[in-house]
Amino acid sequence: MKEIDILNTIADIIHSKKGYNILCLEVKKNSSMTDYIIICEGHIERHIKSISDEIEKKLKNIKVTPLHIDGNRNSPWIVLDYLNILIHIFRPETRREYKIEELYKDAKIVNVKIKERKRHD
């Protein structure tokens, strides 16, 4: 599976779990630690954990497993490390406090694609 397909899958999983403010950055030229960073938000710690669990579960189904996960069910910030992709899931106030995006302000924004779903009214 190509990296862009994995990035699209991650963004779609986040969106499906009602995560929001999704930003994907290509940091290959800015960082020696990873190639891509995905940043998103969840409302409360339980929501953040739910997003994290769903990403881990769905990616495991396609044989993509994390190297490390930092944070737990009570954390306002969880990081999933897939070596070439780092995923940061924040509460909004924690994201504002740490300003991860500003560390990579010269990074290229990756336009990820999220599948459209039918609304159930």
Stockholm file with secondary structure:
# STOCKHOLM 1.0

chainA/1-121         MKEIDILNTIADIIHSKKGYNILCLEVKKNSSMTDYIIICEGHIERHIKSISDEIEKKLKNIKVTPLHIDGNRNSPWIVLDYLNILIHIFRPETRREYKIEELYKDAKIVNVKIKERKRHD
#=GR chainA/1-121 SS CCHHHHHHHHHHHHHHTTCEEEEEEECTTTCSSCSEEEEEECSSHHHHHHHHHHHHHHHHHTTCCCSEEECCTTCSEEEEECSSEEEEEECHHHHHHHCHHHHTTTSEECCCCCCCCCCCC
#=GC SS_cons         CCHHHHHHHHHHHHHHTTCEEEEEEECTTTCSSCSEEEEEECSSHHHHHHHHHHHHHHHHHTTCCCSEEECCTTCSEEEEECSSEEEEEECHHHHHHHCHHHHTTTSEECCCCCCCCCCCC
//
